[in-house]
Amino acid sequence: MQQHHVLNPGAPVPCDRLRLLKFTYLGFDGQTHDDAEMVVMDAVADHALAAFVALRAKRFPIASVKLMDHFEGDDDAATAHNNTSSFNVRRVAGPPAGGGSISLHAYGVAIDLNPLQNPYITYTNRPHPEEGARDGVRPSRRISIDPPAATDYVRRTPLRPGMAEEVVALFAAHGFAEWGGRWKNPIDYQHFQVGRALAYRLARLPAAQARALFERSIAGR
């Protein structure tokens, strides 16, 4: 992972706290694929795997599940490939939510699901070219969509195959209770994570204690 720019300097979780998941999934072609690989933190591994087993059971389609090594740690390349992934040591993408803080993907406790069907959207205000010099003008909004090919999925109704809204409760039941589709700006429809405070605690604890804490966090919901 170091050679492929995934396990980078400043990683908050050491290699011995990471687990490689392998599972089968239903593709958009209606066929079962057995080539899925995903790295997550050990404390959440059992529930992450169970979530994807449940997705297959409910015939929820997934386009691709490859390690970020295949994309040299490049998040833009992964989303362009419509790749579902987790571990990648990087900063939070884009303002205003980012602010340079380290992403929970660096902890292996966040999952991005079908980025094409569930894009990352940011809005910025800009004055209209003909009105920018006037006081009191309400600025127009500029939208940025990642991946750019996901334009058709900015509109979230009606639900279509692979859209995250169908499985928000499923991921929450397995401890990934925070969904980026509920955020205001940016809106990150592909993104599921554990709470940041919980992620920090899981990373600090020994593996067995971290797993026990994660189980308690789910049972207490």
Disulfide bonds with the S-S distance in Angstrom:
none
